[in-house]
Amino acid sequence: MTSPEKPQADRFPNGSDAFPHKHLLGISGLQPWEILYILDQAEEWVALNRSGASKHDDRLAGLTIINAFFENSTRTLLSFEIAGKRLGADVVNMHAAQSSVKKGETLIDTAVTLNAMRADAIVIRHGSSGAVQLISEKVDCPCLNAGDGQHEHPTQALLDALTIQRRKGPIERLTITICGDVLHSRVARSNIFCLKQLGAEVRVAGPPALLPDALDRFGVETFSNFEEALPGSDVVMMLRLQNERMNGDFIPSPREYFHLYGLEEARLALARPDALVMHPGPMNRGVEIASNVADNLDRSAINEQVEMGVAVRMACLDILTRKARRVEGWS
């Protein structure tokens, strides 16, 4: 794959051409330079978030952002809420338990209702693949996908890419191994799209029952033996076992799963000596990853992933609302 070129700053003075999309529904379809543009923008927010007492910017002051979470979440919802508030927006969280969907309202009716509230951006998490796309077609404001079914989770892939880039430099030509429940993982799907677009070699490992068919069409190498996937890996990304999405026996037992696919020190030693350890969370310690590996600050970037999540989501909210702010004459 050829090296992705970054857009020149003088070509995109307001970022409108660097990222021309109204919504962020997934990584699929984005060009390498569009991904890199978001990462570059996020770097500025990393600096702000680390600046000490003042972690605030008012560029979204006067805008209302709705976090419409039809599926339970803790870290993603909190991250988007912090991101919006640090940019000065009014942030409203709509939890699934409080939603009229629980009373039988259709998704389209909910979308129409949200649109009538004149939000300036809507962040949506939903348990059904394609739900965010459907809502985006019924509202006037930008929509940002915070995870839909087994489809995509674009901001997770972006924050993972930012974490890798900050630790390892350019992602091009890095070897990245993703292991675990790939079948049910929207995180894996978005990461494969993102990392391949940025020129990485991506390997995928896991039990055969948890590896989707036709993975080779995404340009990744698949392994049912985790240990065979690790040699030469610059990054080892573990995935959570998504038991809530499993119908049937996909693994013999959590203990057996860790024996075959858990990341512990002996397995990590098969990768490069400076291989980075990642996990999107929440972790199942002793199932997907050993505690002494997860807590090894020299190798683990798990906490840094959480930090980068706020910066990436600030960048996405900023970028997606720029056109509306220019129309209003605010920026």
N, C-alpha and C positions, 0 to 999 in steps of 0.2 A: 504494500500500500504506500502511496506517495505521502510525503510529509505534509500534514495540513498546514496551510498558511494562515496566519492571523490577518484580519483586516487591518488596513492602515487607519490610524486614528483620524487623519485629516479627511479620509473618505467618508467617515461616519461621525460628524461632529456632535450629533445628538443621539447616536446609537439607533436611530430609526431604521437605517439600512443594514446595520450589523445584525439586528434581530428583527426582521420585518413581520413576524407572526403575531397575530392578535392574542392567541392562547398558547399555553404550554401544556399540551395533552400527553406528550411522550417524547422520548429521545429519537425514536424511529422517525426518519424524515428530516431530522436536523442535519445541517452540513457541519463538517469539522470546525470551520471558523465560527459558526454560530455557538457551538459548545464552548470553544475557547474564549469567545467574547463574554459569555456569562461567567466563566471562571475568572477572567481578568477583572470583571466588575466586582465579583465576590471578594477578591483580594483587598479591595479598598474597604470593604465592610469588616474584614478580619482585623484590619488596623484600627478601625473605629471601636470595635468590640473589645479590643485589648488596650484601649487608650486610658483606662482608669475610671475615674468617677463619671466622666461625661461620655455616655454611650448613646447619644441621641442625635438624630438628624430630623429636621422638620419638613423634608421635601414632600412627604405625603400628608402633611397637615390639611385637614378639611376633607380628606377622602375617607370613605367607609369600606372596610374589607370584611366580608363575611366568611368565616371558616365553617363550611357546611360539612360536618363529619357524620355520615350515615353509618360509618363503621367505627368501632371503638379504637381509640388511639390515645397514647399519653405523650410520648416524646415528639411525634410529628406535629400534633396539635399545639403543644407548648412551644415548639420551635417556631411555627408559623405565627403564633400569637406574639411572641417576643420580637420576631422580625418586624411585624407590622407596627407594633408600638414603638420600637426603636426608630422607625422612620416617621413617626408622628401621626400615623393613621388612627382613626377610630376603628377598633377591632371588635367584632361581635362573633361569638362562638355559638354555633348551633349543633348541639349534640344529638346523636341518633335517638337517645331515650326521650328527648323532648320534641322530636320531630312529628309532624302530622302524618308522615309516612307510616308511623306505628298505628295510626288511626284509619289507615286504608287509603290515604291520598296517593295518587299515582306520581311517579317521578316527574312526568311532564308538568303536572299541576304544581308540584313543588317548585320546579324550575320557573314557571310563569309567576308564581308568588314571589320568589326571590327577585326576579327581574323587576316586579312592580315596586320593590323597595328601593330601587335606584342605587344599588351598591356600585362601587367603582371597580371592584374586583371580587371574585368569589373563588375561594380555595375549597376544593371538593375531594372528599375521600368516600369511596363507596365500595361495597362488597361485590358488585357486579361489573364484569369487564364491559367497557363501552359506555358506562353510565355517565362519565364525565363528558365524553363526546356528545352524548344526547343533550345534556344540560347546556353545553356550550352553544348548541344550535338554537336554543330557545331564549337566550339572554343577550343583552346588548353589551355587557361589560366583559373584560378579559376573564377567562377561567384558567385556573392552575390545578393540575392533577396532583393530588396528594396521595394517590394510590387507588387504582380501580381493579378490583377482582384479582385475576391472575395476569392482567394485561401489562401495566407499566406503573412505575414509581419514579418519575423523571428526576425530582429533586434529590432523591437518595443517590441515584447514579451520579448526579453532578457533584454532590458533596463528597462522594467517594473519590471521584476523579480529582477534585481539588485537594483532598487529603493526600492522595498518591503523588500528585504533582509537586506539592510542597515538600514532601519527604524525599521523593526520588527524582525530581526534575521532569523533563518531558516524558510523556507516557509512551510515545512512539518507541517501538522495539522492546518495551518491557514485557516480561512473561508473567501473566497473572492467572493464578489458579483459583477457581471458584468451586467450593465443595459444599454439598449438602442437598437440601430439598429443592432442587432446581425446578421440578415439575410444577410446584405450587407457588413459585417465587416470582412476583413482579419485579422485585429488586434485582434478581439475576437477569431477567429479560432486559431491563433498562441498562444494567451494567454491561451486558454483552454488546448491545447496540452502541453505547457510549465509548467503551474501551476499544472496540474494533474500529470505530470511526476515527479515533485518535491514534491508531496505528499500533496498538498492542497485540501481542499474541495471547489469546485467551484459551485456557484449558478449563474444562468442566468435569468434575468428578462427583460421584455419588452412587448409591445403590441403583441398579438398573431400573427398579420400579419407580424411582424418583427422578429419572432422567427422561425428559420428553422425547418423543420420536422426532427424527429429522433435524436434530441439533446441528448436524454438519452443514445444513443450508445457511446457518448463521456464521460459518467460517470458523468454528471452534473445534478443538480436538477433545474428544470425550474419553473418560476413563471410568471403569467400574472399580478399579483398584486405586485408592487414594494415593498410596505410596508411589505408584508409578507416575503419577501426575506431578509430584513435587520437585524432582531434580531440576535445577535451573530456574525455579520460580523466584521472581523478585517480590511478588505480593501473594499472600495466601488469604483469601477472603472466605470466611465461613458463613453459612446460612443457617437460619433458625429452622428447626423442624416445625412445620405449620400443621400441627395436629388438628386444629379446628377446621382445616380444609380437606382432611383425609377421611375418606369413607372406605374402610377396610384395613387390612393389615399390610402396610407398606414396609414396615421394619419389624424384625422379630421382637425386639425389646430395646428400650433406651440404653441399657447396659451393653447389649451386643452392638448397637449402633456406634457407641463410643469406641468400642474395641476395634471396629473396622474403619470408622470414618471420623472419629474425634481427633481434634488437633491437640496433641500433647508434645512434650519436648523432643522425644525421640523422632517423631514424624517431622516436626519443624526443622530438625537438624538435616533432613534430606533436601531442603530447599537451600537457596543461597544463604551464606552466613549472615547477611544483613537483610534477609527477607522481612517484609513488613506484614504484620498480622492485622486483619480487619474483621469486623462483624457488624452488621447493620443494627443489631439489637432488636428486641431484648434477647439476651443470651440465656441459653440453658446450660449452665455450668455442669461439667461432668457428662454432658450428652454430646454437644457439638464442639466444646472447647474446654480444656483444662484450666483451672483457675490460675495456676502459676504461669501459663502462657498468656492468658487474657490480661493479667496484672503486671506483666513484664514491660515496664515503661520504655525500655530500650528497643523493644520489638513491636509492641502493641500500639496501634493508632486508634483504638476503639473510642477513647474519650475525645480525641481530636476530631473524629468523625462527627460527634455530637456538636462540638464547637463550630466546625465548618458548616454544619446544617443551618445554623442561624444566619451565617454570612451569605450562603447560597440563596436562601429564601428571601433575604433582604434584597439581593441582586435581582432575583426574578420578579418580585413585587415592584421594584423600582422600574425595571425595563418594561414590564407589561402595562404600567400605568402612564408611561411617558406621553403617549399620544393624547390621552384624555387630559393630562395636565397642560399640554401645549394648547389644546383647544380652549381650555378655560383660562389660559394665560398665566398659569401658576408657575411654570418653569420652562 
